[in-house]
Amino acid sequence: MATRLPLYLMRDGQTRLGQGYFNPVWADLDSRLDALERLSVDWNAQVAQLRELGLKRIDDYIRPLTDEVDQLLQQAKDETDGLAQQLVDEHLLPLVAQANQLLQQVQTDTDGLAQQLVDEHIAPLLTQAQQLLGDIQGIKQSAQDDAAAIAQALADMSWEQQLADLESSVNQAIASKRSLSNNSFPRYDLANVSTTQDLDLALGNVFDIDASSPRTLEFINLLAAGRDTTIKVYITGSATVTFTNAITWVDGEAPALGDNWTILVFSARGDTLYGDKWGAA
């Protein structure tokens, strides 16, 4: 607080305005201003020290907490990824294997239908025909009995009834096969496989790709020769996506991706791939 005002007071008719009066006043003001400036420097230093102390407290107490939170988040992400793989291994892959087994059984049963008809109907007819031929050759030894013996042999063979039974069995097999073709897979849907690298056809035909950053993709477990399938690839994001497989694109080159999403459709014939862009936005 200012306490030297009485020293600065002027008196009319008594105070002489000269260096004897003004110099002490200026000296006093200068010393007070110097003290204020020194106080300002010290204040700034204290503020800087306090800021440094606050940063140190953040590093000592807050940063370990944030590191622990990051570690927990990464652990949760790893466990979630492992859960998805566990679900695929324990549930999806056995279902796929069971479906393939059923399809193989249907194929085997269909292929074995002709052999079954041969074994159950045609082979017995051939055997009896050979026996009949032998009987006829024996009957020829007696000319008088030839006609009656041949007629009786044919009657005993019941070949007309066996041919009727064979025709009925074939018609039933054809009707069963037609029913199987008409009712198998009247509707189906496919699970989406999320990936950022391998497009594994052993896991599915529909893939979700996160292209928020550049991705390099490769189709693996392609089909054997003589097999055909359709593949859909749903891409979200607009980062660069590169395919390592040899792909024949409809427009002669890989299409540009949309800013938000892109759908690519591929036709796989054996290990040969044809690709086109279905849509993008």
C-alpha positions as a Markdown table, in Angstrom:
| # | Residue | x | y | z |
|---|---|---|---|---|
| 1 | Met | 0.0 | 0.0 | 0.0 |
| 2 | Ala | 1.1 | 3.6 | -0.7 |
| 3 | Thr | 2.3 | 5.2 | 2.6 |
| 4 | Arg | 4.5 | 8.1 | 1.4 |
| 5 | Leu | 1.9 | 10.5 | 0.2 |
| 6 | Pro | 2.8 | 13.1 | 2.8 |
| 7 | Leu | 6.3 | 13.3 | 1.3 |
| 8 | Tyr | 4.8 | 14.2 | -2.1 |
| 9 | Leu | 2.4 | 16.9 | -1.0 |
| 10 | Met | 2.9 | 20.4 | -2.4 |
| 11 | Arg | 2.1 | 23.6 | -0.6 |
| 12 | Asp | 1.1 | 26.7 | -2.4 |
| 13 | Gly | 3.6 | 29.5 | -2.1 |
| 14 | Gln | 6.0 | 27.2 | -0.2 |
| 15 | Thr | 7.0 | 24.3 | -2.4 |
| 16 | Arg | 9.7 | 25.2 | -4.9 |
| 17 | Leu | 9.4 | 23.2 | -8.2 |
| 18 | Gly | 12.8 | 22.1 | -9.1 |
| 19 | Gln | 15.2 | 19.2 | -8.9 |
| 20 | Gly | 15.3 | 19.3 | -5.2 |
| 21 | Tyr | 11.6 | 18.4 | -5.1 |
| 22 | Phe | 11.1 | 16.2 | -8.2 |
| 23 | Asn | 14.2 | 14.0 | -8.1 |
| 24 | Pro | 13.4 | 12.3 | -4.8 |
| 25 | Val | 9.8 | 11.7 | -6.1 |
| 26 | Trp | 11.0 | 10.1 | -9.3 |
| 27 | Ala | 13.6 | 8.0 | -7.4 |
| 28 | Asp | 10.9 | 6.7 | -5.0 |
| 29 | Leu | 8.6 | 5.9 | -7.9 |
| 30 | Asp | 11.3 | 4.1 | -9.8 |
| 31 | Ser | 12.2 | 2.0 | -6.8 |
| 32 | Arg | 8.6 | 1.0 | -6.3 |
| 33 | Leu | 8.3 | 0.1 | -10.0 |
| 34 | Asp | 11.4 | -2.0 | -9.8 |
| 35 | Ala | 10.0 | -3.9 | -6.9 |
| 36 | Leu | 6.8 | -4.6 | -8.8 |
| 37 | Glu | 8.7 | -5.9 | -11.8 |
| 38 | Arg | 10.8 | -8.2 | -9.6 |
| 39 | Leu | 7.6 | -9.5 | -8.1 |
| 40 | Ser | 6.1 | -10.1 | -11.6 |
| 41 | Val | 9.2 | -12.2 | -12.6 |
| 42 | Asp | 9.0 | -14.2 | -9.4 |
| 43 | Trp | 5.2 | -14.7 | -9.9 |
| 44 | Asn | 5.8 | -16.1 | -13.4 |
| 45 | Ala | 8.4 | -18.5 | -12.1 |
| 46 | Gln | 6.1 | -19.7 | -9.4 |
| 47 | Val | 3.3 | -20.3 | -12.0 |
| 48 | Ala | 5.7 | -22.2 | -14.2 |
| 49 | Gln | 6.9 | -24.3 | -11.2 |
| 50 | Leu | 3.2 | -25.0 | -10.3 |
| 51 | Arg | 2.5 | -26.1 | -13.9 |
| 52 | Glu | 5.5 | -28.4 | -13.9 |
| 53 | Leu | 4.3 | -29.9 | -10.7 |
| 54 | Gly | 0.8 | -30.5 | -12.1 |
| 55 | Leu | 2.3 | -32.2 | -15.2 |
| 56 | Lys | 4.4 | -34.4 | -12.9 |
| 57 | Arg | 1.4 | -35.4 | -10.9 |
| 58 | Ile | -0.4 | -36.4 | -14.1 |
| 59 | Asp | 2.5 | -38.6 | -15.1 |
| 60 | Asp | 2.7 | -40.1 | -11.6 |
| 61 | Tyr | -1.0 | -40.8 | -11.0 |
| 62 | Ile | -3.1 | -40.3 | -14.1 |
| 63 | Arg | -1.0 | -41.9 | -16.8 |
| 64 | Pro | -0.7 | -45.3 | -15.1 |
| 65 | Leu | -4.5 | -45.3 | -14.9 |
| 66 | Thr | -4.9 | -44.6 | -18.6 |
| 67 | Asp | -2.3 | -47.2 | -19.4 |
| 68 | Glu | -4.2 | -49.8 | -17.4 |
| 69 | Val | -7.5 | -48.8 | -19.1 |
| 70 | Asp | -5.8 | -49.2 | -22.5 |
| 71 | Gln | -4.5 | -52.6 | -21.5 |
| 72 | Leu | -8.0 | -53.7 | -20.3 |
| 73 | Leu | -9.5 | -52.5 | -23.6 |
| 74 | Gln | -6.9 | -54.4 | -25.6 |
| 75 | Gln | -7.5 | -57.5 | -23.5 |
| 76 | Ala | -11.3 | -57.2 | -24.1 |
| 77 | Lys | -10.7 | -56.9 | -27.8 |
| 78 | Asp | -8.4 | -60.0 | -27.9 |
| 79 | Glu | -10.9 | -62.0 | -25.9 |
| 80 | Thr | -13.7 | -60.9 | -28.2 |
| 81 | Asp | -11.7 | -62.0 | -31.3 |
| 82 | Gly | -10.9 | -65.3 | -29.7 |
| 83 | Leu | -14.6 | -65.8 | -28.8 |
| 84 | Ala | -15.6 | -65.3 | -32.5 |
| 85 | Gln | -12.9 | -67.9 | -33.6 |
| 86 | Gln | -14.1 | -70.3 | -30.9 |
| 87 | Leu | -17.7 | -70.0 | -32.1 |
| 88 | Val | -16.5 | -70.7 | -35.7 |
| 89 | Asp | -14.4 | -73.7 | -34.6 |
| 90 | Glu | -17.0 | -75.3 | -32.2 |
| 91 | His | -20.2 | -74.6 | -34.0 |
| 92 | Leu | -19.9 | -73.4 | -37.6 |
| 93 | Leu | -17.2 | -75.7 | -38.9 |
| 94 | Pro | -19.0 | -78.9 | -37.6 |
| 95 | Leu | -22.2 | -77.7 | -39.3 |
| 96 | Val | -20.4 | -77.2 | -42.5 |
| 97 | Ala | -18.7 | -80.6 | -42.3 |
| 98 | Gln | -22.1 | -82.2 | -41.5 |
| 99 | Ala | -23.7 | -80.4 | -44.5 |
| 100 | Asn | -20.9 | -81.6 | -46.8 |
| 101 | Gln | -21.3 | -85.2 | -45.5 |
| 102 | Leu | -25.0 | -85.1 | -46.2 |
| 103 | Leu | -24.4 | -83.7 | -49.7 |
| 104 | Gln | -21.8 | -86.4 | -50.3 |
| 105 | Gln | -24.3 | -89.0 | -49.1 |
| 106 | Val | -26.9 | -87.7 | -51.5 |
| 107 | Gln | -24.4 | -87.8 | -54.3 |
| 108 | Thr | -23.3 | -91.3 | -53.4 |
| 109 | Asp | -26.9 | -92.6 | -53.1 |
| 110 | Thr | -27.8 | -91.1 | -56.5 |
| 111 | Asp | -24.7 | -92.6 | -58.1 |
| 112 | Gly | -25.5 | -95.9 | -56.5 |
| 113 | Leu | -29.1 | -96.0 | -57.7 |
| 114 | Ala | -28.2 | -97.5 | -61.1 |
| 115 | Gln | -25.9 | -100.1 | -59.4 |
| 116 | Gln | -28.7 | -101.0 | -57.0 |
| 117 | Leu | -31.2 | -101.5 | -59.9 |
| 118 | Val | -28.6 | -103.7 | -61.6 |
| 119 | Asp | -27.9 | -105.8 | -58.5 |
| 120 | Glu | -31.6 | -106.2 | -57.4 |
| 121 | His | -33.4 | -106.7 | -60.7 |
| 122 | Ile | -31.3 | -106.9 | -63.9 |
| 123 | Ala | -28.6 | -109.4 | -62.6 |
| 124 | Pro | -31.3 | -111.9 | -61.5 |
| 125 | Leu | -32.9 | -111.7 | -64.8 |
| 126 | Leu | -29.7 | -112.3 | -66.6 |
| 127 | Thr | -29.0 | -115.3 | -64.4 |
| 128 | Gln | -32.4 | -116.8 | -65.1 |
| 129 | Ala | -32.0 | -116.1 | -68.8 |
| 130 | Gln | -28.8 | -118.0 | -68.8 |
| 131 | Gln | -30.5 | -120.9 | -67.0 |
| 132 | Leu | -33.3 | -120.8 | -69.5 |
| 133 | Leu | -30.9 | -120.9 | -72.4 |
| 134 | Gly | -29.3 | -124.0 | -70.9 |
| 135 | Asp | -32.7 | -125.6 | -70.3 |
| 136 | Ile | -33.8 | -124.8 | -73.9 |
| 137 | Gln | -30.6 | -126.4 | -75.3 |
| 138 | Gly | -31.3 | -129.5 | -73.2 |
| 139 | Ile | -34.9 | -129.6 | -74.3 |
| 140 | Lys | -33.9 | -129.6 | -77.9 |
| 141 | Gln | -32.8 | -133.2 | -77.4 |
| 142 | Ser | -36.4 | -134.2 | -77.4 |
| 143 | Ala | -38.1 | -132.7 | -80.5 |
| 144 | Gln | -41.6 | -133.7 | -79.4 |
| 145 | Asp | -41.4 | -131.8 | -76.1 |
| 146 | Asp | -39.6 | -128.7 | -77.4 |
| 147 | Ala | -42.5 | -126.3 | -77.7 |
| 148 | Ala | -44.2 | -127.4 | -74.4 |
| 149 | Ala | -41.0 | -127.4 | -72.5 |
| 150 | Ile | -40.0 | -123.9 | -73.7 |
| 151 | Ala | -43.4 | -122.5 | -72.9 |
| 152 | Gln | -43.3 | -124.1 | -69.4 |
| 153 | Ala | -39.8 | -122.7 | -68.7 |
| 154 | Leu | -41.0 | -119.2 | -69.7 |
| 155 | Ala | -44.0 | -119.5 | -67.4 |
| 156 | Asp | -41.9 | -120.8 | -64.5 |
| 157 | Met | -39.5 | -117.8 | -65.0 |
| 158 | Ser | -42.4 | -115.3 | -64.6 |
| 159 | Trp | -40.3 | -112.9 | -66.8 |
| 160 | Glu | -43.3 | -110.6 | -67.6 |
| 161 | Gln | -44.0 | -110.0 | -63.8 |
| 162 | Gln | -40.3 | -109.4 | -63.2 |
| 163 | Leu | -40.2 | -106.8 | -66.0 |
| 164 | Ala | -43.2 | -105.1 | -64.5 |
| 165 | Asp | -41.5 | -105.1 | -61.1 |
| 166 | Leu | -38.4 | -103.6 | -62.6 |
| 167 | Glu | -40.4 | -100.8 | -64.3 |
| 168 | Ser | -42.1 | -100.0 | -61.1 |
| 169 | Ser | -38.8 | -99.8 | -59.2 |
| 170 | Val | -37.3 | -97.5 | -61.8 |
| 171 | Asn | -40.4 | -95.2 | -61.7 |
| 172 | Gln | -40.2 | -95.0 | -57.9 |
| 173 | Ala | -36.5 | -94.2 | -57.9 |
| 174 | Ile | -37.0 | -91.4 | -60.5 |
| 175 | Ala | -39.9 | -89.9 | -58.5 |
| 176 | Ser | -37.8 | -90.0 | -55.3 |
| 177 | Lys | -34.9 | -88.2 | -57.1 |
| 178 | Arg | -37.3 | -85.6 | -58.6 |
| 179 | Ser | -38.7 | -84.9 | -55.1 |
| 180 | Leu | -35.2 | -84.5 | -53.7 |
| 181 | Ser | -34.3 | -82.0 | -56.4 |
| 182 | Asn | -37.4 | -79.9 | -56.0 |
| 183 | Asn | -37.3 | -79.7 | -52.2 |
| 184 | Ser | -33.6 | -79.4 | -51.4 |
| 185 | Phe | -32.5 | -75.9 | -50.3 |
| 186 | Pro | -35.8 | -74.0 | -51.2 |
| 187 | Arg | -34.1 | -71.1 | -49.3 |
| 188 | Tyr | -30.7 | -70.5 | -47.8 |
| 189 | Asp | -28.6 | -67.7 | -46.4 |
| 190 | Leu | -24.9 | -67.5 | -45.7 |
| 191 | Ala | -23.0 | -66.2 | -42.6 |
| 192 | Asn | -20.7 | -63.2 | -43.1 |
| 193 | Val | -17.0 | -63.8 | -42.5 |
| 194 | Ser | -15.1 | -60.7 | -41.2 |
| 195 | Thr | -11.5 | -60.5 | -42.2 |
| 196 | Thr | -8.7 | -58.1 | -43.0 |
| 197 | Gln | -6.4 | -60.4 | -44.9 |
| 198 | Asp | -7.4 | -63.9 | -46.0 |
| 199 | Leu | -10.7 | -64.6 | -47.8 |
| 200 | Asp | -10.9 | -68.3 | -46.9 |
| 201 | Leu | -13.5 | -70.1 | -49.1 |
| 202 | Ala | -13.4 | -73.0 | -46.6 |
| 203 | Leu | -15.2 | -70.7 | -44.1 |
| 204 | Gly | -17.8 | -69.1 | -46.4 |
| 205 | Asn | -18.6 | -67.1 | -49.5 |
| 206 | Val | -19.5 | -63.7 | -48.0 |
| 207 | Phe | -16.8 | -61.5 | -46.5 |
| 208 | Asp | -16.9 | -58.2 | -44.6 |
| 209 | Ile | -13.8 | -56.0 | -45.0 |
| 210 | Asp | -12.9 | -53.0 | -42.8 |
| 211 | Ala | -11.0 | -50.7 | -45.1 |
| 212 | Ser | -10.5 | -47.8 | -42.7 |
| 213 | Ser | -6.8 | -48.5 | -43.4 |
| 214 | Pro | -5.1 | -50.1 | -46.4 |
| 215 | Arg | -5.7 | -53.8 | -46.8 |
| 216 | Thr | -4.0 | -56.6 | -48.8 |
| 217 | Leu | -6.4 | -59.5 | -49.4 |
| 218 | Glu | -5.9 | -63.0 | -50.8 |
| 219 | Phe | -8.4 | -65.7 | -51.7 |
| 220 | Ile | -7.4 | -69.0 | -50.2 |
| 221 | Asn | -8.8 | -72.6 | -50.4 |
| 222 | Leu | -10.1 | -72.0 | -54.0 |
| 223 | Leu | -12.2 | -74.6 | -55.7 |
| 224 | Ala | -11.1 | -77.7 | -57.5 |
| 225 | Ala | -11.4 | -77.9 | -61.2 |
| 226 | Gly | -14.9 | -78.4 | -62.5 |
| 227 | Arg | -16.5 | -76.6 | -59.5 |
| 228 | Asp | -18.1 | -73.1 | -59.5 |
| 229 | Thr | -19.3 | -70.6 | -56.9 |
| 230 | Thr | -20.2 | -66.9 | -56.3 |
| 231 | Ile | -18.4 | -64.7 | -53.8 |
| 232 | Lys | -19.5 | -61.4 | -52.3 |
| 233 | Val | -17.1 | -58.9 | -50.6 |
| 234 | Tyr | -18.6 | -56.0 | -48.7 |
| 235 | Ile | -16.0 | -53.2 | -48.1 |
| 236 | Thr | -16.6 | -50.3 | -45.7 |
| 237 | Gly | -14.2 | -47.4 | -45.9 |
| 238 | Ser | -12.2 | -46.0 | -48.8 |
| 239 | Ala | -8.6 | -46.9 | -48.0 |
| 240 | Thr | -6.6 | -48.8 | -50.7 |
| 241 | Val | -7.6 | -52.5 | -51.1 |
| 242 | Thr | -5.2 | -54.8 | -53.0 |
| 243 | Phe | -5.9 | -58.4 | -54.1 |
| 244 | Thr | -2.9 | -60.7 | -54.5 |
| 245 | Asn | -4.7 | -63.2 | -56.7 |
| 246 | Ala | -4.9 | -63.0 | -60.4 |
| 247 | Ile | -8.4 | -61.6 | -61.1 |
| 248 | Thr | -10.0 | -60.9 | -64.5 |
| 249 | Trp | -12.0 | -57.7 | -64.0 |
| 250 | Val | -15.0 | -57.0 | -66.1 |
| 251 | Asp | -13.7 | -53.5 | -67.0 |
| 252 | Gly | -10.1 | -54.6 | -67.5 |
| 253 | Glu | -8.9 | -53.2 | -64.1 |
| 254 | Ala | -9.8 | -53.2 | -60.4 |
| 255 | Pro | -12.7 | -50.8 | -59.8 |
| 256 | Ala | -12.5 | -47.6 | -57.7 |
| 257 | Leu | -13.9 | -47.9 | -54.2 |
| 258 | Gly | -16.8 | -45.7 | -52.9 |
| 259 | Asp | -16.2 | -43.1 | -50.2 |
| 260 | Asn | -18.3 | -45.1 | -47.7 |
| 261 | Trp | -18.9 | -48.6 | -48.9 |
| 262 | Thr | -18.3 | -50.9 | -51.9 |
| 263 | Ile | -19.7 | -54.3 | -52.9 |
| 264 | Leu | -17.6 | -56.6 | -55.1 |
| 265 | Val | -18.9 | -59.8 | -56.7 |
| 266 | Phe | -16.6 | -62.6 | -57.9 |
| 267 | Ser | -17.3 | -65.7 | -59.9 |
| 268 | Ala | -14.9 | -68.5 | -59.1 |
| 269 | Arg | -14.5 | -71.4 | -61.6 |
| 270 | Gly | -12.0 | -73.7 | -60.1 |
| 271 | Asp | -9.1 | -71.5 | -59.1 |
| 272 | Thr | -9.9 | -68.8 | -61.8 |
| 273 | Leu | -11.5 | -65.6 | -60.5 |
| 274 | Tyr | -13.7 | -63.0 | -62.4 |
| 275 | Gly | -14.6 | -59.8 | -60.6 |
| 276 | Asp | -16.9 | -56.8 | -60.9 |
| 277 | Lys | -18.3 | -54.0 | -58.8 |
| 278 | Trp | -21.9 | -54.4 | -57.8 |
| 279 | Gly | -22.3 | -51.0 | -56.2 |
| 280 | Ala | -20.7 | -48.3 | -54.2 |
| 281 | Ala | -21.5 | -45.0 | -52.4 |
